[in-house]
Amino acid sequence: MPRSVFLLFLAVLATSQSADEIIPVRDWDHFRDRLLADGNAPGEADERMASMLGALRDIGRDAGADPIGRPLR
């Protein structure tokens, strides 16, 4: 019984901590604002967004053509 109470306490604590850190992002401008608020320089924020958009462009749009699960070449 004490172990169950302890595990329940840890689960509630982890959930409450995580919920405070999650901020839904509305669009790319809002994401950039969040990066700047987290202390990133404007150039770093733009570079990170460009990297993320580049990754989206690299994903194949045909069924089964995405690189997920395939070994790197």
N, CA, C and O atoms as CSV, one atom per row, in Angstrom:
chain,resi,resn,atom,element,x,y,z
A,1,MET,N,N,0.807,-1.200,0.000
A,1,MET,CA,C,0.000,0.000,0.000
A,1,MET,C,C,0.857,1.273,0.000
A,1,MET,O,O,0.582,2.186,-0.779
A,2,PRO,N,N,1.893,1.359,0.858
A,2,PRO,CA,C,2.706,2.582,0.836
A,2,PRO,C,C,3.384,2.803,-0.525
A,2,PRO,O,O,3.575,3.938,-0.962
A,3,ARG,N,N,3.740,1.695,-1.178
A,3,ARG,CA,C,4.374,1.831,-2.492
A,3,ARG,C,C,3.394,2.415,-3.502
A,3,ARG,O,O,3.779,3.250,-4.322
A,4,SER,N,N,2.133,1.990,-3.456
A,4,SER,CA,C,1.116,2.518,-4.369
A,4,SER,C,C,0.874,3.998,-4.138
A,4,SER,O,O,0.723,4.764,-5.089
A,5,VAL,N,N,0.836,4.396,-2.887
A,5,VAL,CA,C,0.636,5.810,-2.565
A,5,VAL,C,C,1.825,6.625,-3.054
A,5,VAL,O,O,1.651,7.715,-3.598
A,6,PHE,N,N,3.023,6.105,-2.867
A,6,PHE,CA,C,4.224,6.799,-3.323
A,6,PHE,C,C,4.227,6.945,-4.849
A,6,PHE,O,O,4.555,8.014,-5.364
A,7,LEU,N,N,3.867,5.886,-5.570
A,7,LEU,CA,C,3.826,5.953,-7.027
A,7,LEU,C,C,2.750,6.916,-7.508
A,7,LEU,O,O,2.953,7.643,-8.480
A,8,LEU,N,N,1.610,6.922,-6.832
A,8,LEU,CA,C,0.562,7.877,-7.175
A,8,LEU,C,C,1.047,9.306,-6.955
A,8,LEU,O,O,0.790,10.185,-7.778
A,9,PHE,N,N,1.740,9.537,-5.858
A,9,PHE,CA,C,2.291,10.862,-5.579
A,9,PHE,C,C,3.274,11.289,-6.669
A,9,PHE,O,O,3.225,12.428,-7.134
A,10,LEU,N,N,4.160,10.392,-7.076
A,10,LEU,CA,C,5.115,10.717,-8.140
A,10,LEU,C,C,4.412,11.005,-9.460
A,10,LEU,O,O,4.804,11.919,-10.185
A,11,ALA,N,N,3.383,10.238,-9.774
A,11,ALA,CA,C,2.642,10.459,-11.024
A,11,ALA,C,C,1.959,11.822,-11.020
A,11,ALA,O,O,1.998,12.536,-12.022
A,12,VAL,N,N,1.338,12.187,-9.914
A,12,VAL,CA,C,0.678,13.491,-9.814
A,12,VAL,C,C,1.700,14.616,-9.883
A,12,VAL,O,O,1.459,15.632,-10.534
A,13,LEU,N,N,2.819,14.448,-9.230
A,13,LEU,CA,C,3.869,15.465,-9.248
A,13,LEU,C,C,4.427,15.654,-10.657
A,13,LEU,O,O,4.608,16.785,-11.106
A,14,ALA,N,N,4.697,14.566,-11.345
A,14,ALA,CA,C,5.236,14.654,-12.711
A,14,ALA,C,C,4.229,15.302,-13.652
A,14,ALA,O,O,4.606,16.099,-14.510
A,15,THR,N,N,2.965,14.968,-13.499
A,15,THR,CA,C,1.930,15.537,-14.360
A,15,THR,C,C,1.775,17.029,-14.111
A,15,THR,O,O,1.642,17.805,-15.057
A,16,SER,N,N,1.789,17.429,-12.868
A,16,SER,CA,C,1.612,18.853,-12.565
A,16,SER,C,C,2.807,19.668,-13.039
A,16,SER,O,O,2.630,20.798,-13.495
A,17,GLN,N,N,4.002,19.133,-12.945
A,17,GLN,CA,C,5.186,19.842,-13.419
A,17,GLN,C,C,5.174,19.974,-14.932
A,17,GLN,O,O,5.519,21.032,-15.460
A,18,SER,N,N,4.791,18.940,-15.629
A,18,SER,CA,C,4.785,18.953,-17.085
A,18,SER,C,C,3.731,19.901,-17.627
A,18,SER,O,O,3.969,20.578,-18.627
A,19,ALA,N,N,2.585,19.962,-16.994
A,19,ALA,CA,C,1.497,20.802,-17.494
A,19,ALA,C,C,1.870,22.274,-17.458
A,19,ALA,O,O,1.386,23.043,-18.288
A,20,ASP,N,N,2.708,22.687,-16.531
A,20,ASP,CA,C,3.117,24.086,-16.453
A,20,ASP,C,C,4.064,24.469,-17.581
A,20,ASP,O,O,4.124,25.640,-17.957
A,21,GLU,N,N,4.795,23.524,-18.122
A,21,GLU,CA,C,5.803,23.815,-19.126
A,21,GLU,C,C,5.282,23.729,-20.552
A,21,GLU,O,O,5.956,24.188,-21.475
A,22,ILE,N,N,4.109,23.159,-20.759
A,22,ILE,CA,C,3.574,22.975,-22.108
A,22,ILE,C,C,2.816,24.235,-22.516
A,22,ILE,O,O,1.869,24.653,-21.849
A,23,ILE,N,N,3.254,24.833,-23.632
A,23,ILE,CA,C,2.601,26.027,-24.164
A,23,ILE,C,C,2.234,25.747,-25.614
A,23,ILE,O,O,3.125,25.577,-26.446
A,24,PRO,N,N,0.941,25.693,-25.939
A,24,PRO,CA,C,0.555,25.459,-27.333
A,24,PRO,C,C,1.026,26.615,-28.225
A,24,PRO,O,O,0.951,27.781,-27.837
A,25,VAL,N,N,1.504,26.279,-29.406
A,25,VAL,CA,C,1.994,27.281,-30.347
A,25,VAL,C,C,0.960,27.446,-31.455
A,25,VAL,O,O,0.519,26.467,-32.056
A,26,ARG,N,N,0.578,28.694,-31.718
A,26,ARG,CA,C,-0.474,28.979,-32.711
A,26,ARG,C,C,0.060,28.984,-34.138
A,26,ARG,O,O,-0.574,28.442,-35.044
A,27,ASP,N,N,1.218,29.591,-34.337
A,27,ASP,CA,C,1.784,29.698,-35.683
A,27,ASP,C,C,3.287,29.932,-35.561
A,27,ASP,O,O,3.834,29.967,-34.459
A,28,TRP,N,N,3.953,30.094,-36.724
A,28,TRP,CA,C,5.410,30.237,-36.717
A,28,TRP,C,C,5.854,31.525,-36.031
A,28,TRP,O,O,6.902,31.548,-35.385
A,29,ASP,N,N,5.070,32.599,-36.163
A,29,ASP,CA,C,5.429,33.848,-35.484
A,29,ASP,C,C,5.365,33.682,-33.962
A,29,ASP,O,O,6.221,34.181,-33.232
A,30,HIS,N,N,4.341,32.976,-33.508
A,30,HIS,CA,C,4.228,32.725,-32.076
A,30,HIS,C,C,5.373,31.826,-31.600
A,30,HIS,O,O,5.910,32.032,-30.512
A,31,PHE,N,N,5.745,30.839,-32.404
A,31,PHE,CA,C,6.864,29.965,-32.056
A,31,PHE,C,C,8.155,30.773,-31.948
A,31,PHE,O,O,8.945,30.562,-31.028
A,32,ARG,N,N,8.371,31.696,-32.883
A,32,ARG,CA,C,9.563,32.546,-32.841
A,32,ARG,C,C,9.561,33.412,-31.587
A,32,ARG,O,O,10.594,33.581,-30.940
A,33,ASP,N,N,8.396,33.959,-31.247
A,33,ASP,CA,C,8.290,34.756,-30.021
A,33,ASP,C,C,8.624,33.925,-28.788
A,33,ASP,O,O,9.269,34.416,-27.862
A,34,ARG,N,N,8.188,32.675,-28.772
A,34,ARG,CA,C,8.491,31.790,-27.640
A,34,ARG,C,C,9.992,31.495,-27.560
A,34,ARG,O,O,10.566,31.459,-26.472
A,35,LEU,N,N,10.621,31.286,-28.718
A,35,LEU,CA,C,12.068,31.060,-28.726
A,35,LEU,C,C,12.811,32.278,-28.183
A,35,LEU,O,O,13.761,32.143,-27.412
A,36,LEU,N,N,12.374,33.456,-28.588
A,36,LEU,CA,C,13.004,34.683,-28.100
A,36,LEU,C,C,12.763,34.852,-26.600
A,36,LEU,O,O,13.657,35.289,-25.875
A,37,ALA,N,N,11.572,34.511,-26.134
A,37,ALA,CA,C,11.260,34.614,-24.704
A,37,ALA,C,C,12.085,33.623,-23.885
A,37,ALA,O,O,12.362,33.868,-22.710
A,38,ASP,N,N,12.477,32.513,-24.496
A,38,ASP,CA,C,13.303,31.518,-23.804
A,38,ASP,C,C,14.772,31.900,-23.782
A,38,ASP,O,O,15.592,31.170,-23.227
A,39,GLY,N,N,15.118,33.046,-24.385
A,39,GLY,CA,C,16.490,33.528,-24.306
A,39,GLY,C,C,17.326,33.316,-25.552
A,39,GLY,O,O,18.520,33.612,-25.541
A,40,ASN,N,N,16.736,32.811,-26.626
A,40,ASN,CA,C,17.481,32.637,-27.869
A,40,ASN,C,C,17.651,33.977,-28.569
A,40,ASN,O,O,16.770,34.834,-28.498
A,41,ALA,N,N,18.771,34.160,-29.238
A,41,ALA,CA,C,18.996,35.354,-30.043
A,41,ALA,C,C,18.118,35.271,-31.294
A,41,ALA,O,O,17.759,34.172,-31.715
A,42,PRO,N,N,17.771,36.397,-31.887
A,42,PRO,CA,C,16.936,36.356,-33.091
A,42,PRO,C,C,17.520,35.482,-34.207
A,42,PRO,O,O,16.782,34.771,-34.889
A,43,GLY,N,N,18.837,35.533,-34.391
A,43,GLY,CA,C,19.468,34.696,-35.410
A,43,GLY,C,C,19.349,33.215,-35.096
A,43,GLY,O,O,19.126,32.404,-35.995
A,44,GLU,N,N,19.498,32.854,-33.815
A,44,GLU,CA,C,19.361,31.453,-33.408
A,44,GLU,C,C,17.932,30.967,-33.617
A,44,GLU,O,O,17.711,29.844,-34.068
A,45,ALA,N,N,16.954,31.828,-33.282
A,45,ALA,CA,C,15.548,31.457,-33.463
A,45,ALA,C,C,15.242,31.230,-34.941
A,45,ALA,O,O,14.584,30.255,-35.304
A,46,ASP,N,N,15.725,32.137,-35.791
A,46,ASP,CA,C,15.485,31.990,-37.233
A,46,ASP,C,C,16.163,30.736,-37.786
A,46,ASP,O,O,15.602,30.046,-38.637
A,47,GLU,N,N,17.370,30.445,-37.298
A,47,GLU,CA,C,18.092,29.259,-37.762
A,47,GLU,C,C,17.363,27.981,-37.347
A,47,GLU,O,O,17.260,27.038,-38.132
A,48,ARG,N,N,16.863,27.953,-36.121
A,48,ARG,CA,C,16.134,26.765,-35.662
A,48,ARG,C,C,14.856,26.560,-36.466
A,48,ARG,O,O,14.525,25.433,-36.833
A,49,MET,N,N,14.136,27.652,-36.741
A,49,MET,CA,C,12.912,27.541,-37.531
A,49,MET,C,C,13.225,27.100,-38.959
A,49,MET,O,O,12.490,26.292,-39.528
A,50,ALA,N,N,14.300,27.615,-39.543
A,50,ALA,CA,C,14.685,27.209,-40.895
A,50,ALA,C,C,15.044,25.727,-40.931
A,50,ALA,O,O,14.721,25.028,-41.891
A,51,SER,N,N,15.708,25.255,-39.888
A,51,SER,CA,C,16.054,23.837,-39.807
A,51,SER,C,C,14.796,22.972,-39.719
A,51,SER,O,O,14.703,21.935,-40.377
A,52,MET,N,N,13.841,23.398,-38.913
A,52,MET,CA,C,12.600,22.639,-38.766
A,52,MET,C,C,11.800,22.631,-40.074
A,52,MET,O,O,11.254,21.601,-40.467
A,53,LEU,N,N,11.737,23.778,-40.738
A,53,LEU,CA,C,11.023,23.829,-42.021
A,53,LEU,C,C,11.737,22.990,-43.077
A,53,LEU,O,O,11.086,22.363,-43.913
A,54,GLY,N,N,13.071,22.976,-43.045
A,54,GLY,CA,C,13.831,22.140,-43.969
A,54,GLY,C,C,13.542,20.667,-43.755
A,54,GLY,O,O,13.450,19.901,-44.714
A,55,ALA,N,N,13.398,20.269,-42.497
A,55,ALA,CA,C,13.071,18.872,-42.201
A,55,ALA,C,C,11.687,18.521,-42.734
A,55,ALA,O,O,11.474,17.408,-43.214
A,56,LEU,N,N,10.754,19.451,-42.655
A,56,LEU,CA,C,9.417,19.197,-43.203
A,56,LEU,C,C,9.458,19.056,-44.726
A,56,LEU,O,O,8.741,18.237,-45.301
A,57,ARG,N,N,10.302,19.863,-45.373
A,57,ARG,CA,C,10.408,19.780,-46.832
A,57,ARG,C,C,11.018,18.452,-47.281
A,57,ARG,O,O,10.699,17.958,-48.363
A,58,ASP,N,N,11.895,17.873,-46.456
A,58,ASP,CA,C,12.574,16.626,-46.817
A,58,ASP,C,C,11.688,15.399,-46.697
A,58,ASP,O,O,12.009,14.347,-47.250
A,59,ILE,N,N,10.589,15.518,-45.990
A,59,ILE,CA,C,9.706,14.360,-45.820
A,59,ILE,C,C,8.933,14.136,-47.109
A,59,ILE,O,O,8.313,15.057,-47.639
A,60,GLY,N,N,8.973,12.903,-47.612
A,60,GLY,CA,C,8.218,12.566,-48.810
A,60,GLY,C,C,6.727,12.583,-48.522
A,60,GLY,O,O,6.296,12.161,-47.448
A,61,ARG,N,N,5.951,13.059,-49.455
A,61,ARG,CA,C,4.509,13.167,-49.246
A,61,ARG,C,C,3.746,11.976,-49.823
A,61,ARG,O,O,2.531,11.886,-49.652
A,62,ASP,N,N,4.426,11.079,-50.492
A,62,ASP,CA,C,3.762,9.886,-51.002
A,62,ASP,C,C,3.644,8.873,-49.870
A,62,ASP,O,O,4.498,8.817,-48.985
A,63,ALA,N,N,2.595,8.086,-49.903
A,63,ALA,CA,C,2.397,7.089,-48.851
A,63,ALA,C,C,3.588,6.142,-48.804
A,63,ALA,O,O,3.956,5.551,-49.820
A,64,GLY,N,N,4.178,6.001,-47.656
A,64,GLY,CA,C,5.295,5.091,-47.477
A,64,GLY,C,C,6.637,5.647,-47.900
A,64,GLY,O,O,7.639,4.937,-47.816
A,65,ALA,N,N,6.698,6.890,-48.352
A,65,ALA,CA,C,7.953,7.455,-48.828
A,65,ALA,C,C,8.670,8.266,-47.749
A,65,ALA,O,O,9.745,8.810,-48.002
A,66,ASP,N,N,8.092,8.356,-46.554
A,66,ASP,CA,C,8.752,9.152,-45.527
A,66,ASP,C,C,9.979,8.416,-44.990
A,66,ASP,O,O,10.019,7.186,-45.006
A,67,PRO,N,N,10.973,9.155,-44.518
A,67,PRO,CA,C,12.229,8.537,-44.095
A,67,PRO,C,C,12.173,7.879,-42.715
A,67,PRO,O,O,13.178,7.336,-42.256
A,68,ILE,N,N,11.035,7.919,-42.057
A,68,ILE,CA,C,10.950,7.361,-40.714
A,68,ILE,C,C,11.123,5.842,-40.780
A,68,ILE,O,O,10.427,5.156,-41.529
A,69,GLY,N,N,12.039,5.348,-40.005
A,69,GLY,CA,C,12.262,3.898,-39.936
A,69,GLY,C,C,13.225,3.354,-40.959
A,69,GLY,O,O,13.592,2.181,-40.890
A,70,ARG,N,N,13.651,4.174,-41.915
A,70,ARG,CA,C,14.630,3.713,-42.896
A,70,ARG,C,C,16.021,4.097,-42.431
A,70,ARG,O,O,16.206,5.162,-41.842
A,71,PRO,N,N,17.001,3.246,-42.688
A,71,PRO,CA,C,18.376,3.604,-42.291
A,71,PRO,C,C,18.889,4.792,-43.101
A,71,PRO,O,O,18.517,4.984,-44.259
A,72,LEU,N,N,19.742,5.575,-42.470
A,72,LEU,CA,C,20.350,6.718,-43.153
A,72,LEU,C,C,21.312,6.228,-44.223
A,72,LEU,O,O,21.951,5.187,-44.068
A,73,ARG,N,N,21.406,6.968,-45.282
A,73,ARG,CA,C,22.330,6.592,-46.378
A,73,ARG,C,C,23.621,7.319,-46.242
A,73,ARG,O,O,24.520,7.138,-47.062
